[in-house]
Amino acid sequence: MPSTGLGYQPVKRHSDYDLAAVGDEQTRSSSISTQKLSNGPAKPSAQAPQRLRVVQFFPFFIQILLTIFPVLFIALAATAVSLDKKPISRTGRAVQHAISLSPTIFPIAFAAIIGKFFRALGLFWAERGIKLGLLERLIGSQSLFAAIERQVYLRGQYLLGILMILLWALSPLGGQSALRLLQVSPRLASANATIRYLPIGASDLTAMKGASDATFRWPSYASIYMTALTASHIQRNSGQDLFGNVRIPSVDSLTRPLAIGDGSWTTVNYSQEIPYSSMLGIPVVGIPVTGNLSFNIVSRYLAIDCNTAIHVTNSTVFQNTSAGEGAGFWTYYRGGSFIIQRGGSPSPALANVTIASFNMTSINGPGPDDVSFVNCSMEPRDVESSIFCSDQSCQVTAMRNLTVDLSSWWSTDFPYISTSFIYLPLTTVGVVHHGSLMASSLTEMWLQDPNSSYVAEVFGKFANLSQLPLPTLSRNLEVLYNTYWQSTYEARYLFGNLSTDMSLYDNISGAIFGEPVIDFNISQVIITRSDGKKYACNMTFAALLMFISCLLFLAGMTSLVLLSMTLAPDILGYVSSYTRDNPFAALDQASYLDGLERARAMREMRVTLGDVNIGCETGHVAFAVTAGVQRLRKDRVYD
């Protein structure tokens, strides 16, 4: 027989292997004996008999410590709840530090408590009698995977198996709940405030009341108008103009044509390009430097739709012929390169008509006879806009169409608009003859392409408006004319940096004696400002953590009760327990030792899972002292 090389030699037996009856280990020790050689480990000493104890101090003390952990997590969740909406504090920072450690500590404590609970329950029932399958399920389910594995292999008892799996699944849920207990968020403080904005009636103070007024006030409106056009590429998609005024989108471009008149709200979608009605916005006073607020304003813009754009090569509009001066000769003589003419005004019987027609004639080249002729219609739009501001950054979030006061529109606004048609061609020219006669104006160049990088009034450079698609021409002309019209009234309020003294916006009169007096519109708002930071407790995760921790506490307390009611030593599931009542590993150890105590007493003893029936053709696999076994072989059969 080959030597094991470990200092032991098996004693020959009369049979292939003797399976001793279960009884006292000292009686069974004769089944197989070992002889200690000079180089072998000492045989473990036998323990003196003693009574079984209900409670052993060390295991019970460890179980008490484990039971305390759920209480700590319950306290952590309760503290997080108490910190909800409270300002940053030293206590809160300590709780946050504890929370950062919880995903590591919680699963460890959970596994220790639940694993011990199942062992204590299994040992308790094993002492009183239990089915082997159920005992294996309880003792072996020491992790989520182990619980699933035993359910798959043992089968049956599906309700219990699912409950055990669900219980183990609470471990990661508890850890993640603890991690998400407490967050830091801005602390908001609210205050009532008043904002004021330029009303629709301010258009009564326009500079377009006559030739003298338009000429006298040209520096104020022309500068704003030309600045808005030349800088349009900078703030094309911005919710505010260059001066911080709130820009109003075109409700015609945001909604279906049939939905414009029904008064329904339309949400402004900023994930796409917003079609604004003007390059200039509505002046609003009282928006705080910091803070959030929402308010509504009412404003008016002019919707423009062009139905004709043709190229004419023999026009006499800008010429002085024998038949007389053309309609555009006066403008052409003063440096203008296009004219706008109003259509026929409605009669009083048609006062409920909202649409006014006009046409535009623009020179295409050096000769005044080559022109583009455009025919369009104009319609007023009164809209209510919902505006949201955050730290003085504002944008319209929703808007709806309102009913226009047509009597006021036709009697007051449209006559001034008709006058503005006369002076728009000269706005970028002024009163001086210069190279504009040899090139298109800034207005025409912008109409042709608002997004191009161009230099206005370059010698020999002309726009051809007849080549533009009608929708594009209509859209560009709407933005351009609304920008021009807004610049002609109360330009002093368009430049931004307005005083916060609200009394300055009452009883406003124009530059000319006898003009109407207006007041800025008033809107009461609630301003929300950031006032430091606060804690925000997630109540859902706090409740989950408390619930799972209470289950853990209940499991820990139950384990303590079960341990106090159990006399049997904890031998189930330990490797050292395989040496008990084992004829191939009779080591004379006391039967009252639990698994870990027995392992400590035998820690130097070498054991093997191998073949104990060495001398026969058929082997037998058993757990035995190494000196009495042979290693398992692939070429050998076993019973």
Stockholm file with secondary structure:
# STOCKHOLM 1.0

chainA/1-639         MPSTGLGYQPVKRHSDYDLAAVGDEQTRSSSISTQKLSNGPAKPSAQAPQRLRVVQFFPFFIQILLTIFPVLFIALAATAVSLDKKPISRTGRAVQHAISLSPTIFPIAFAAIIGKFFRALGLFWAERGIKLGLLERLIGSQSLFAAIERQVYLRGQYLLGILMILLWALSPLGGQSALRLLQVSPRLASANATIRYLPIGASDLTAMKGASDATFRWPSYASIYMTALTASHIQRNSGQDLFGNVRIPSVDSLTRPLAIGDGSWTTVNYSQEIPYSSMLGIPVVGIPVTGNLSFNIVSRYLAIDCNTAIHVTNSTVFQNTSAGEGAGFWTYYRGGSFIIQRGGSPSPALANVTIASFNMTSINGPGPDDVSFVNCSMEPRDVESSIFCSDQSCQVTAMRNLTVDLSSWWSTDFPYISTSFIYLPLTTVGVVHHGSLMASSLTEMWLQDPNSSYVAEVFGKFANLSQLPLPTLSRNLEVLYNTYWQSTYEARYLFGNLSTDMSLYDNISGAIFGEPVIDFNISQVIITRSDGKKYACNMTFAALLMFISCLLFLAGMTSLVLLSMTLAPDILGYVSSYTRDNPFAALDQASYLDGLERARAMREMRVTLGDVNIGCETGHVAFAVTAGVQRLRKDRVYD
#=GR chainA/1-639 SS CCCCSSSCCBCCCSSSCCCCCSSCHHHHGGGSCBCCCTTSCCCCCCCCCCCCCSCCHHHHHHHHHHHHHHHHHHHHHHHHHHTTTCBCCHHHHHHHHHHHHHHHHHHHHHHHHHHHHHHHHHHHHHHHCCCHHHHHHHHHCCSHHHHHHHHHHHCCCHHHHHHHHHHHHHHHHHHHHHHTSEEEEEEEEEEEEEEEECCGGGGGGBSTTSHHHHHHTHHHHHHHHHHHHHTTTTSTTCSBCTTSCBCCBCHHHHSCGGGGGGCCCEECCTTSCCCBSCSSCBCEECCCSSCEEEEEEEEEEEEEEEEEEEEESSCCTTCEETTEECTTHHHHHTTCSEEEEECCCCCGGGTTCCCEEEEEEEECSSSTTCEEEEEEEEEEEEEEEEEEEETTEEEEEEEEEECCCHHHIIIIIHHHHHHHHHHGGGTTTTTSCCGGGGSCCHHHHHHHCTTSCCCTTCTTCCCCGGGSCHHHHHHHHHHHHHHHHHHTBCGGGTTSCCCSCGGGGSSBCCSSTTCCCBCCEEEEEEEEEEEEEEEEECHHHHHHHHHHHHHHHHHHHHHHHHHHTCCSCCCTTCGGGGGTTCTTSCCCCCTTCCHHHHHHHTTTCCEEEEESCTTSSEECEEEEEGGGCBCCCTTCEEC
#=GC SS_cons         CCCCSSSCCBCCCSSSCCCCCSSCHHHHGGGSCBCCCTTSCCCCCCCCCCCCCSCCHHHHHHHHHHHHHHHHHHHHHHHHHHTTTCBCCHHHHHHHHHHHHHHHHHHHHHHHHHHHHHHHHHHHHHHHCCCHHHHHHHHHCCSHHHHHHHHHHHCCCHHHHHHHHHHHHHHHHHHHHHHTSEEEEEEEEEEEEEEEECCGGGGGGBSTTSHHHHHHTHHHHHHHHHHHHHTTTTSTTCSBCTTSCBCCBCHHHHSCGGGGGGCCCEECCTTSCCCBSCSSCBCEECCCSSCEEEEEEEEEEEEEEEEEEEEESSCCTTCEETTEECTTHHHHHTTCSEEEEECCCCCGGGTTCCCEEEEEEEECSSSTTCEEEEEEEEEEEEEEEEEEEETTEEEEEEEEEECCCHHHIIIIIHHHHHHHHHHGGGTTTTTSCCGGGGSCCHHHHHHHCTTSCCCTTCTTCCCCGGGSCHHHHHHHHHHHHHHHHHHTBCGGGTTSCCCSCGGGGSSBCCSSTTCCCBCCEEEEEEEEEEEEEEEEECHHHHHHHHHHHHHHHHHHHHHHHHHHTCCSCCCTTCGGGGGTTCTTSCCCCCTTCCHHHHHHHTTTCCEEEEESCTTSSEECEEEEEGGGCBCCCTTCEEC
//
